[in-house]
Amino acid sequence: MLTTSEISASEDLRDFCLRDRCKQGYSPKAKNFAVLRDGVEVGLLIYEDWKEPQGYIYEIFVLPAFRGEGVGAWMLKQAERLARELGCTSVKLEPSSLDREQYTNDALIKWYERKGYVQCDLERSKWIKSLSHL
């Protein structure tokens, strides 16, 4: 069973890889969540509260040992749920693979497209999803 636990600092994480990702993604307006499976850290979700009407998913990171098991999709749904709870009508993100040996940027973009995200700039760097229909 997957759960999230909001963390206040990178030191709250036991896994060194997740701790490093959290430090790199620090923002004063971010909400950081450890993602746990049966009490074991499997990922990190960083959501920035841009205030209404749009939220921003800064990072969805799944530890390599847990990839391909639906953890990333679950994390994405949690971020979208949080955005709706904060009154957002859309959520934006910038797909960038942190592990290009396993997932190229193009593969990551296709994954987000399957999740309902559409390109919102000419450089293909920003993607957005409307939450009003969910």
C-alpha angles and dihedrals in degrees: 000000000000122000137167128228119193112230129199099203139017089247088069087073120085097198111083094212092054090044090055092048090050092051091049092049096048116144127157090230095049128107111212123204132188110215113217135192110200090336095311120116111244104159152354130240121193115188123182118210105220089171121242137359098021135036127194129220104211098179143003108181125174120190110248094245090061101043120120092031099098095261094123093050090049091049091050091053090050091052091049090049090051091050091053091048089053090053098257120152094196141018128215133200142169112229112220123156115228091192106046092171090065101027127022120210089251091054090049092049090052089051091054091046089056087053092056102265121140131197113261103181136045095244092060089235101115126053129184139194126198112229096189093092095048 
